[in-house]
Structures are given as C-alpha cells and as structure tokens.
Amino acid sequence: MKNWEQARKGIENALLHHIAPKMFPLKKVGRPYRHVTPLSAARHYLGAHGVDADRISDQNVAALAMMPHSDFMRMLADVGSLAAATGRLRMRAK
C-alpha cells in the first residue's frame, strides 16, 4: 500500500489545484497527477491495492473505490473539506 500513500499526497495536491489554482499551487509532488480525474485516481488507488483496474468498467471502478471506509473515500473527503475550509477563510478575510 506504500505506492498509494506516496501517490495520495500528489493526487490530493493536483485535485486541490484543479479546484482552486490560486489557493492551492501545484507542488512538485502533484505534477505527475495534474491531469488526474477522480475516476483515474480511483483506478490508481485500486491498482495500488492489487486490483487490475484497467480491465474493469468505469462503473465498477467507482463502486469498488467508494466502498465504505476506503482510504480513497477519506482522500476525497479530505480534499473537499480542505477546499471548503480554505474558501470560508478567504471569504472571512475579505
């Protein structure tokens, strides 16, 4: 699972940069993932956990990655929470 732990930081940075580029600059760790979509991130997550995700339909990839208590779900929740919290802080600062 170490591959996923290393990639998670890059994927988080790339997704945050995609959501709000001015608030979240693309870091070196995120550059390899700058074109990653949530679905391709799910494929990467499953691949890092031993699943041959390239041979699975998009619908099944999403279903497997969205299983309750998956680390992928936590990553998406963290990205959303951080983006929302940062946006609220910027609104208060104005």
Residue pairs with C-beta under 8 A, 6 or more apart in sequence:
1 48
1 49
3 48
4 44
4 45
4 48
4 49
4 71
7 33
7 44
7 48
8 71
8 75
9 29
9 30
10 29
10 30
10 31
10 32
10 33
11 30
11 33
11 36
11 41
11 44
11 75
12 30
12 75
12 78
12 79
13 24
13 26
13 27
13 29
13 30
13 33
14 26
14 30
14 31
14 33
14 34
14 35
14 36
15 36
15 38
15 41
15 79
16 23
16 24
16 79
16 82
16 83
17 24
17 25
17 26
17 30
17 34
18 34
19 79
19 83
20 83
20 86
20 87
23 83
23 86
23 87
23 90
24 83
24 86
26 34
33 41
36 44
38 76
39 58
39 61
39 62
41 72
41 75
42 53
42 61
42 62
42 64
42 65
42 66
42 72
43 53
43 54
43 61
44 53
45 65
45 70
45 71
45 72
45 75
46 53
46 56
46 61
46 64
46 65
47 53
47 54
51 64
53 61
53 64
56 64
65 72
65 73
66 72
66 73
67 73
